Amino acid sequence: MPLELHENTATLTGVVTVDEVEQLAAWLRVTQKAKVNLRRCNHLHTGAFQAMLRFQPKVTAAPADAFLATQVLPLLGGSSGVNRQGSEPP
């Protein structure tokens, strides 16, 4: 399952497709102080990326995927709050 939504944390895993965009955007819209774990995400549909740009959730774990980590994560503001190992700083 590419999208696991909990009270204030979402975990994106594997390939996040257009099928998950609406659910992710709706969750981001209603979740205060939303956090997103991208550690196991290796493809993010542009719609999901746009939803994250719009709602600015805190990225708690950097993606292991090199492209997402170097090209996408900095655009999400995740490069400042996530260390190289993909976990929150102490």
Phi and psi restraints in degrees (range 20) as a CNS / XPLOR table:
assign (resid 1 and name C) (resid 2 and name N)
       (resid 2 and name CA) (resid 2 and name C) 1.0 -73.4 20.0 2
assign (resid 2 and name N) (resid 2 and name CA)
       (resid 2 and name C) (resid 3 and name N) 1.0 -15.1 20.0 2
assign (resid 2 and name C) (resid 3 and name N)
       (resid 3 and name CA) (resid 3 and name C) 1.0 -135.7 20.0 2
assign (resid 3 and name N) (resid 3 and name CA)
       (resid 3 and name C) (resid 4 and name N) 1.0 116.2 20.0 2
assign (resid 3 and name C) (resid 4 and name N)
       (resid 4 and name CA) (resid 4 and name C) 1.0 -116.9 20.0 2
assign (resid 4 and name N) (resid 4 and name CA)
       (resid 4 and name C) (resid 5 and name N) 1.0 117.0 20.0 2
assign (resid 4 and name C) (resid 5 and name N)
       (resid 5 and name CA) (resid 5 and name C) 1.0 -109.0 20.0 2
assign (resid 5 and name N) (resid 5 and name CA)
       (resid 5 and name C) (resid 6 and name N) 1.0 129.8 20.0 2
assign (resid 5 and name C) (resid 6 and name N)
       (resid 6 and name CA) (resid 6 and name C) 1.0 -122.0 20.0 2
assign (resid 6 and name N) (resid 6 and name CA)
       (resid 6 and name C) (resid 7 and name N) 1.0 -169.3 20.0 2
assign (resid 6 and name C) (resid 7 and name N)
       (resid 7 and name CA) (resid 7 and name C) 1.0 -52.8 20.0 2
assign (resid 7 and name N) (resid 7 and name CA)
       (resid 7 and name C) (resid 8 and name N) 1.0 -53.3 20.0 2
assign (resid 7 and name C) (resid 8 and name N)
       (resid 8 and name CA) (resid 8 and name C) 1.0 -134.9 20.0 2
assign (resid 8 and name N) (resid 8 and name CA)
       (resid 8 and name C) (resid 9 and name N) 1.0 12.5 20.0 2
assign (resid 8 and name C) (resid 9 and name N)
       (resid 9 and name CA) (resid 9 and name C) 1.0 -130.3 20.0 2
assign (resid 9 and name N) (resid 9 and name CA)
       (resid 9 and name C) (resid 10 and name N) 1.0 134.5 20.0 2
assign (resid 9 and name C) (resid 10 and name N)
       (resid 10 and name CA) (resid 10 and name C) 1.0 -117.2 20.0 2
assign (resid 10 and name N) (resid 10 and name CA)
       (resid 10 and name C) (resid 11 and name N) 1.0 138.8 20.0 2
assign (resid 10 and name C) (resid 11 and name N)
       (resid 11 and name CA) (resid 11 and name C) 1.0 -115.7 20.0 2
assign (resid 11 and name N) (resid 11 and name CA)
       (resid 11 and name C) (resid 12 and name N) 1.0 122.2 20.0 2
assign (resid 11 and name C) (resid 12 and name N)
       (resid 12 and name CA) (resid 12 and name C) 1.0 -104.0 20.0 2
assign (resid 12 and name N) (resid 12 and name CA)
       (resid 12 and name C) (resid 13 and name N) 1.0 125.8 20.0 2
assign (resid 12 and name C) (resid 13 and name N)
       (resid 13 and name CA) (resid 13 and name C) 1.0 -128.5 20.0 2
assign (resid 13 and name N) (resid 13 and name CA)
       (resid 13 and name C) (resid 14 and name N) 1.0 138.4 20.0 2
assign (resid 13 and name C) (resid 14 and name N)
       (resid 14 and name CA) (resid 14 and name C) 1.0 66.0 20.0 2
assign (resid 14 and name N) (resid 14 and name CA)
       (resid 14 and name C) (resid 15 and name N) 1.0 -131.1 20.0 2
assign (resid 14 and name C) (resid 15 and name N)
       (resid 15 and name CA) (resid 15 and name C) 1.0 -98.6 20.0 2
assign (resid 15 and name N) (resid 15 and name CA)
       (resid 15 and name C) (resid 16 and name N) 1.0 114.3 20.0 2
assign (resid 15 and name C) (resid 16 and name N)
       (resid 16 and name CA) (resid 16 and name C) 1.0 -93.5 20.0 2
assign (resid 16 and name N) (resid 16 and name CA)
       (resid 16 and name C) (resid 17 and name N) 1.0 113.0 20.0 2
assign (resid 16 and name C) (resid 17 and name N)
       (resid 17 and name CA) (resid 17 and name C) 1.0 -101.4 20.0 2
assign (resid 17 and name N) (resid 17 and name CA)
       (resid 17 and name C) (resid 18 and name N) 1.0 -178.3 20.0 2
assign (resid 17 and name C) (resid 18 and name N)
       (resid 18 and name CA) (resid 18 and name C) 1.0 -60.2 20.0 2
assign (resid 18 and name N) (resid 18 and name CA)
       (resid 18 and name C) (resid 19 and name N) 1.0 -26.6 20.0 2
assign (resid 18 and name C) (resid 19 and name N)
       (resid 19 and name CA) (resid 19 and name C) 1.0 -64.0 20.0 2
assign (resid 19 and name N) (resid 19 and name CA)
       (resid 19 and name C) (resid 20 and name N) 1.0 -25.4 20.0 2
assign (resid 19 and name C) (resid 20 and name N)
       (resid 20 and name CA) (resid 20 and name C) 1.0 -94.5 20.0 2
assign (resid 20 and name N) (resid 20 and name CA)
       (resid 20 and name C) (resid 21 and name N) 1.0 -10.7 20.0 2
assign (resid 20 and name C) (resid 21 and name N)
       (resid 21 and name CA) (resid 21 and name C) 1.0 -60.8 20.0 2
assign (resid 21 and name N) (resid 21 and name CA)
       (resid 21 and name C) (resid 22 and name N) 1.0 -49.5 20.0 2
assign (resid 21 and name C) (resid 22 and name N)
       (resid 22 and name CA) (resid 22 and name C) 1.0 -61.5 20.0 2
assign (resid 22 and name N) (resid 22 and name CA)
       (resid 22 and name C) (resid 23 and name N) 1.0 -43.5 20.0 2
assign (resid 22 and name C) (resid 23 and name N)
       (resid 23 and name CA) (resid 23 and name C) 1.0 -65.6 20.0 2
assign (resid 23 and name N) (resid 23 and name CA)
       (resid 23 and name C) (resid 24 and name N) 1.0 -42.3 20.0 2
assign (resid 23 and name C) (resid 24 and name N)
       (resid 24 and name CA) (resid 24 and name C) 1.0 -64.3 20.0 2
assign (resid 24 and name N) (resid 24 and name CA)
       (resid 24 and name C) (resid 25 and name N) 1.0 -45.7 20.0 2
assign (resid 24 and name C) (resid 25 and name N)
       (resid 25 and name CA) (resid 25 and name C) 1.0 -62.4 20.0 2
assign (resid 25 and name N) (resid 25 and name CA)
       (resid 25 and name C) (resid 26 and name N) 1.0 -42.4 20.0 2
assign (resid 25 and name C) (resid 26 and name N)
       (resid 26 and name CA) (resid 26 and name C) 1.0 -63.4 20.0 2
assign (resid 26 and name N) (resid 26 and name CA)
       (resid 26 and name C) (resid 27 and name N) 1.0 -42.1 20.0 2
assign (resid 26 and name C) (resid 27 and name N)
       (resid 27 and name CA) (resid 27 and name C) 1.0 -64.2 20.0 2
assign (resid 27 and name N) (resid 27 and name CA)
       (resid 27 and name C) (resid 28 and name N) 1.0 -44.7 20.0 2
assign (resid 27 and name C) (resid 28 and name N)
       (resid 28 and name CA) (resid 28 and name C) 1.0 -62.0 20.0 2
assign (resid 28 and name N) (resid 28 and name CA)
       (resid 28 and name C) (resid 29 and name N) 1.0 -36.9 20.0 2
assign (resid 28 and name C) (resid 29 and name N)
       (resid 29 and name CA) (resid 29 and name C) 1.0 -62.6 20.0 2
assign (resid 29 and name N) (resid 29 and name CA)
       (resid 29 and name C) (resid 30 and name N) 1.0 -35.9 20.0 2
assign (resid 29 and name C) (resid 30 and name N)
       (resid 30 and name CA) (resid 30 and name C) 1.0 -103.5 20.0 2
assign (resid 30 and name N) (resid 30 and name CA)
       (resid 30 and name C) (resid 31 and name N) 1.0 -5.4 20.0 2
assign (resid 30 and name C) (resid 31 and name N)
       (resid 31 and name CA) (resid 31 and name C) 1.0 -99.4 20.0 2
assign (resid 31 and name N) (resid 31 and name CA)
       (resid 31 and name C) (resid 32 and name N) 1.0 116.4 20.0 2
assign (resid 31 and name C) (resid 32 and name N)
       (resid 32 and name CA) (resid 32 and name C) 1.0 -79.7 20.0 2
assign (resid 32 and name N) (resid 32 and name CA)
       (resid 32 and name C) (resid 33 and name N) 1.0 141.8 20.0 2
assign (resid 32 and name C) (resid 33 and name N)
       (resid 33 and name CA) (resid 33 and name C) 1.0 54.3 20.0 2
assign (resid 33 and name N) (resid 33 and name CA)
       (resid 33 and name C) (resid 34 and name N) 1.0 44.8 20.0 2
assign (resid 33 and name C) (resid 34 and name N)
       (resid 34 and name CA) (resid 34 and name C) 1.0 -63.9 20.0 2
assign (resid 34 and name N) (resid 34 and name CA)
       (resid 34 and name C) (resid 35 and name N) 1.0 143.1 20.0 2
assign (resid 34 and name C) (resid 35 and name N)
       (resid 35 and name CA) (resid 35 and name C) 1.0 -125.3 20.0 2
assign (resid 35 and name N) (resid 35 and name CA)
       (resid 35 and name C) (resid 36 and name N) 1.0 141.9 20.0 2
assign (resid 35 and name C) (resid 36 and name N)
       (resid 36 and name CA) (resid 36 and name C) 1.0 -128.3 20.0 2
assign (resid 36 and name N) (resid 36 and name CA)
       (resid 36 and name C) (resid 37 and name N) 1.0 129.6 20.0 2
assign (resid 36 and name C) (resid 37 and name N)
       (resid 37 and name CA) (resid 37 and name C) 1.0 -101.3 20.0 2
assign (resid 37 and name N) (resid 37 and name CA)
       (resid 37 and name C) (resid 38 and name N) 1.0 117.8 20.0 2
assign (resid 37 and name C) (resid 38 and name N)
       (resid 38 and name CA) (resid 38 and name C) 1.0 -108.1 20.0 2
assign (resid 38 and name N) (resid 38 and name CA)
       (resid 38 and name C) (resid 39 and name N) 1.0 7.2 20.0 2
assign (resid 38 and name C) (resid 39 and name N)
       (resid 39 and name CA) (resid 39 and name C) 1.0 -49.2 20.0 2
assign (resid 39 and name N) (resid 39 and name CA)
       (resid 39 and name C) (resid 40 and name N) 1.0 -46.1 20.0 2
assign (resid 39 and name C) (resid 40 and name N)
       (resid 40 and name CA) (resid 40 and name C) 1.0 -100.5 20.0 2
assign (resid 40 and name N) (resid 40 and name CA)
       (resid 40 and name C) (resid 41 and name N) 1.0 11.7 20.0 2
assign (resid 40 and name C) (resid 41 and name N)
       (resid 41 and name CA) (resid 41 and name C) 1.0 -83.3 20.0 2
assign (resid 41 and name N) (resid 41 and name CA)
       (resid 41 and name C) (resid 42 and name N) 1.0 131.1 20.0 2
assign (resid 41 and name C) (resid 42 and name N)
       (resid 42 and name CA) (resid 42 and name C) 1.0 -123.2 20.0 2
assign (resid 42 and name N) (resid 42 and name CA)
       (resid 42 and name C) (resid 43 and name N) 1.0 1.7 20.0 2
assign (resid 42 and name C) (resid 43 and name N)
       (resid 43 and name CA) (resid 43 and name C) 1.0 -157.7 20.0 2
assign (resid 43 and name N) (resid 43 and name CA)
       (resid 43 and name C) (resid 44 and name N) 1.0 130.3 20.0 2
assign (resid 43 and name C) (resid 44 and name N)
       (resid 44 and name CA) (resid 44 and name C) 1.0 -123.0 20.0 2
assign (resid 44 and name N) (resid 44 and name CA)
       (resid 44 and name C) (resid 45 and name N) 1.0 114.4 20.0 2
assign (resid 44 and name C) (resid 45 and name N)
       (resid 45 and name CA) (resid 45 and name C) 1.0 -56.7 20.0 2
assign (resid 45 and name N) (resid 45 and name CA)
       (resid 45 and name C) (resid 46 and name N) 1.0 145.2 20.0 2
assign (resid 45 and name C) (resid 46 and name N)
       (resid 46 and name CA) (resid 46 and name C) 1.0 -59.8 20.0 2
assign (resid 46 and name N) (resid 46 and name CA)
       (resid 46 and name C) (resid 47 and name N) 1.0 -30.1 20.0 2
assign (resid 46 and name C) (resid 47 and name N)
       (resid 47 and name CA) (resid 47 and name C) 1.0 -66.6 20.0 2
assign (resid 47 and name N) (resid 47 and name CA)
       (resid 47 and name C) (resid 48 and name N) 1.0 -39.6 20.0 2
assign (resid 47 and name C) (resid 48 and name N)
       (resid 48 and name CA) (resid 48 and name C) 1.0 -67.1 20.0 2
assign (resid 48 and name N) (resid 48 and name CA)
       (resid 48 and name C) (resid 49 and name N) 1.0 -40.5 20.0 2
assign (resid 48 and name C) (resid 49 and name N)
       (resid 49 and name CA) (resid 49 and name C) 1.0 -60.6 20.0 2
assign (resid 49 and name N) (resid 49 and name CA)
       (resid 49 and name C) (resid 50 and name N) 1.0 -44.6 20.0 2
assign (resid 49 and name C) (resid 50 and name N)
       (resid 50 and name CA) (resid 50 and name C) 1.0 -64.3 20.0 2
assign (resid 50 and name N) (resid 50 and name CA)
       (resid 50 and name C) (resid 51 and name N) 1.0 -39.3 20.0 2
assign (resid 50 and name C) (resid 51 and name N)
       (resid 51 and name CA) (resid 51 and name C) 1.0 -62.7 20.0 2
assign (resid 51 and name N) (resid 51 and name CA)
       (resid 51 and name C) (resid 52 and name N) 1.0 -41.0 20.0 2
assign (resid 51 and name C) (resid 52 and name N)
       (resid 52 and name CA) (resid 52 and name C) 1.0 -68.5 20.0 2
assign (resid 52 and name N) (resid 52 and name CA)
       (resid 52 and name C) (resid 53 and name N) 1.0 -36.7 20.0 2
assign (resid 52 and name C) (resid 53 and name N)
       (resid 53 and name CA) (resid 53 and name C) 1.0 -62.3 20.0 2
assign (resid 53 and name N) (resid 53 and name CA)
       (resid 53 and name C) (resid 54 and name N) 1.0 -41.0 20.0 2
assign (resid 53 and name C) (resid 54 and name N)
       (resid 54 and name CA) (resid 54 and name C) 1.0 -67.9 20.0 2
assign (resid 54 and name N) (resid 54 and name CA)
       (resid 54 and name C) (resid 55 and name N) 1.0 -45.6 20.0 2
assign (resid 54 and name C) (resid 55 and name N)
       (resid 55 and name CA) (resid 55 and name C) 1.0 -97.5 20.0 2
assign (resid 55 and name N) (resid 55 and name CA)
       (resid 55 and name C) (resid 56 and name N) 1.0 -10.2 20.0 2
assign (resid 55 and name C) (resid 56 and name N)
       (resid 56 and name CA) (resid 56 and name C) 1.0 50.2 20.0 2
assign (resid 56 and name N) (resid 56 and name CA)
       (resid 56 and name C) (resid 57 and name N) 1.0 56.3 20.0 2
assign (resid 56 and name C) (resid 57 and name N)
       (resid 57 and name CA) (resid 57 and name C) 1.0 -69.3 20.0 2
assign (resid 57 and name N) (resid 57 and name CA)
       (resid 57 and name C) (resid 58 and name N) 1.0 158.4 20.0 2
assign (resid 57 and name C) (resid 58 and name N)
       (resid 58 and name CA) (resid 58 and name C) 1.0 -77.9 20.0 2
assign (resid 58 and name N) (resid 58 and name CA)
       (resid 58 and name C) (resid 59 and name N) 1.0 127.8 20.0 2
assign (resid 58 and name C) (resid 59 and name N)
       (resid 59 and name CA) (resid 59 and name C) 1.0 -87.6 20.0 2
assign (resid 59 and name N) (resid 59 and name CA)
       (resid 59 and name C) (resid 60 and name N) 1.0 115.0 20.0 2
assign (resid 59 and name C) (resid 60 and name N)
       (resid 60 and name CA) (resid 60 and name C) 1.0 -94.5 20.0 2
assign (resid 60 and name N) (resid 60 and name CA)
       (resid 60 and name C) (resid 61 and name N) 1.0 -16.6 20.0 2
assign (resid 60 and name C) (resid 61 and name N)
       (resid 61 and name CA) (resid 61 and name C) 1.0 -146.7 20.0 2
assign (resid 61 and name N) (resid 61 and name CA)
       (resid 61 and name C) (resid 62 and name N) 1.0 125.0 20.0 2
assign (resid 61 and name C) (resid 62 and name N)
       (resid 62 and name CA) (resid 62 and name C) 1.0 -70.5 20.0 2
assign (resid 62 and name N) (resid 62 and name CA)
       (resid 62 and name C) (resid 63 and name N) 1.0 148.7 20.0 2
assign (resid 62 and name C) (resid 63 and name N)
       (resid 63 and name CA) (resid 63 and name C) 1.0 -70.0 20.0 2
assign (resid 63 and name N) (resid 63 and name CA)
       (resid 63 and name C) (resid 64 and name N) 1.0 145.4 20.0 2
assign (resid 63 and name C) (resid 64 and name N)
       (resid 64 and name CA) (resid 64 and name C) 1.0 -75.2 20.0 2
assign (resid 64 and name N) (resid 64 and name CA)
       (resid 64 and name C) (resid 65 and name N) 1.0 -26.4 20.0 2
assign (resid 64 and name C) (resid 65 and name N)
       (resid 65 and name CA) (resid 65 and name C) 1.0 -61.2 20.0 2
assign (resid 65 and name N) (resid 65 and name CA)
       (resid 65 and name C) (resid 66 and name N) 1.0 126.0 20.0 2
assign (resid 65 and name C) (resid 66 and name N)
       (resid 66 and name CA) (resid 66 and name C) 1.0 -61.0 20.0 2
assign (resid 66 and name N) (resid 66 and name CA)
       (resid 66 and name C) (resid 67 and name N) 1.0 -43.7 20.0 2
assign (resid 66 and name C) (resid 67 and name N)
       (resid 67 and name CA) (resid 67 and name C) 1.0 -63.8 20.0 2
assign (resid 67 and name N) (resid 67 and name CA)
       (resid 67 and name C) (resid 68 and name N) 1.0 -48.1 20.0 2
assign (resid 67 and name C) (resid 68 and name N)
       (resid 68 and name CA) (resid 68 and name C) 1.0 -61.8 20.0 2
assign (resid 68 and name N) (resid 68 and name CA)
       (resid 68 and name C) (resid 69 and name N) 1.0 -40.3 20.0 2
assign (resid 68 and name C) (resid 69 and name N)
       (resid 69 and name CA) (resid 69 and name C) 1.0 -67.8 20.0 2
assign (resid 69 and name N) (resid 69 and name CA)
       (resid 69 and name C) (resid 70 and name N) 1.0 -39.4 20.0 2
assign (resid 69 and name C) (resid 70 and name N)
       (resid 70 and name CA) (resid 70 and name C) 1.0 -93.5 20.0 2
assign (resid 70 and name N) (resid 70 and name CA)
       (resid 70 and name C) (resid 71 and name N) 1.0 -30.4 20.0 2
assign (resid 70 and name C) (resid 71 and name N)
       (resid 71 and name CA) (resid 71 and name C) 1.0 -105.5 20.0 2
assign (resid 71 and name N) (resid 71 and name CA)
       (resid 71 and name C) (resid 72 and name N) 1.0 -34.1 20.0 2
assign (resid 71 and name C) (resid 72 and name N)
       (resid 72 and name CA) (resid 72 and name C) 1.0 -97.6 20.0 2
assign (resid 72 and name N) (resid 72 and name CA)
       (resid 72 and name C) (resid 73 and name N) 1.0 -46.9 20.0 2
assign (resid 72 and name C) (resid 73 and name N)
       (resid 73 and name CA) (resid 73 and name C) 1.0 -53.5 20.0 2
assign (resid 73 and name N) (resid 73 and name CA)
       (resid 73 and name C) (resid 74 and name N) 1.0 -45.6 20.0 2
assign (resid 73 and name C) (resid 74 and name N)
       (resid 74 and name CA) (resid 74 and name C) 1.0 -60.3 20.0 2
assign (resid 74 and name N) (resid 74 and name CA)
       (resid 74 and name C) (resid 75 and name N) 1.0 -31.4 20.0 2
assign (resid 74 and name C) (resid 75 and name N)
       (resid 75 and name CA) (resid 75 and name C) 1.0 -71.6 20.0 2
assign (resid 75 and name N) (resid 75 and name CA)
       (resid 75 and name C) (resid 76 and name N) 1.0 -24.2 20.0 2
assign (resid 75 and name C) (resid 76 and name N)
       (resid 76 and name CA) (resid 76 and name C) 1.0 -86.9 20.0 2
assign (resid 76 and name N) (resid 76 and name CA)
       (resid 76 and name C) (resid 77 and name N) 1.0 -0.6 20.0 2
assign (resid 76 and name C) (resid 77 and name N)
       (resid 77 and name CA) (resid 77 and name C) 1.0 78.9 20.0 2
assign (resid 77 and name N) (resid 77 and name CA)
       (resid 77 and name C) (resid 78 and name N) 1.0 8.7 20.0 2
assign (resid 77 and name C) (resid 78 and name N)
       (resid 78 and name CA) (resid 78 and name C) 1.0 -80.3 20.0 2
assign (resid 78 and name N) (resid 78 and name CA)
       (resid 78 and name C) (resid 79 and name N) 1.0 -13.5 20.0 2
assign (resid 78 and name C) (resid 79 and name N)
       (resid 79 and name CA) (resid 79 and name C) 1.0 -70.7 20.0 2
assign (resid 79 and name N) (resid 79 and name CA)
       (resid 79 and name C) (resid 80 and name N) 1.0 -21.4 20.0 2
assign (resid 79 and name C) (resid 80 and name N)
       (resid 80 and name CA) (resid 80 and name C) 1.0 -86.6 20.0 2
assign (resid 80 and name N) (resid 80 and name CA)
       (resid 80 and name C) (resid 81 and name N) 1.0 -24.7 20.0 2
assign (resid 80 and name C) (resid 81 and name N)
       (resid 81 and name CA) (resid 81 and name C) 1.0 -108.7 20.0 2
assign (resid 81 and name N) (resid 81 and name CA)
       (resid 81 and name C) (resid 82 and name N) 1.0 0.6 20.0 2
assign (resid 81 and name C) (resid 82 and name N)
       (resid 82 and name CA) (resid 82 and name C) 1.0 -125.3 20.0 2
assign (resid 82 and name N) (resid 82 and name CA)
       (resid 82 and name C) (resid 83 and name N) 1.0 132.1 20.0 2
assign (resid 82 and name C) (resid 83 and name N)
       (resid 83 and name CA) (resid 83 and name C) 1.0 -86.3 20.0 2
assign (resid 83 and name N) (resid 83 and name CA)
       (resid 83 and name C) (resid 84 and name N) 1.0 175.7 20.0 2
assign (resid 83 and name C) (resid 84 and name N)
       (resid 84 and name CA) (resid 84 and name C) 1.0 -60.9 20.0 2
assign (resid 84 and name N) (resid 84 and name CA)
       (resid 84 and name C) (resid 85 and name N) 1.0 -30.3 20.0 2
assign (resid 84 and name C) (resid 85 and name N)
       (resid 85 and name CA) (resid 85 and name C) 1.0 -78.5 20.0 2
assign (resid 85 and name N) (resid 85 and name CA)
       (resid 85 and name C) (resid 86 and name N) 1.0 -7.1 20.0 2
assign (resid 85 and name C) (resid 86 and name N)
       (resid 86 and name CA) (resid 86 and name C) 1.0 89.0 20.0 2
assign (resid 86 and name N) (resid 86 and name CA)
       (resid 86 and name C) (resid 87 and name N) 1.0 22.6 20.0 2
assign (resid 86 and name C) (resid 87 and name N)
       (resid 87 and name CA) (resid 87 and name C) 1.0 -128.2 20.0 2
assign (resid 87 and name N) (resid 87 and name CA)
       (resid 87 and name C) (resid 88 and name N) 1.0 161.8 20.0 2
assign (resid 87 and name C) (resid 88 and name N)
       (resid 88 and name CA) (resid 88 and name C) 1.0 -64.4 20.0 2
assign (resid 88 and name N) (resid 88 and name CA)
       (resid 88 and name C) (resid 89 and name N) 1.0 145.4 20.0 2
assign (resid 88 and name C) (resid 89 and name N)
       (resid 89 and name CA) (resid 89 and name C) 1.0 -67.5 20.0 2
assign (resid 89 and name N) (resid 89 and name CA)
       (resid 89 and name C) (resid 90 and name N) 1.0 156.0 20.0 2
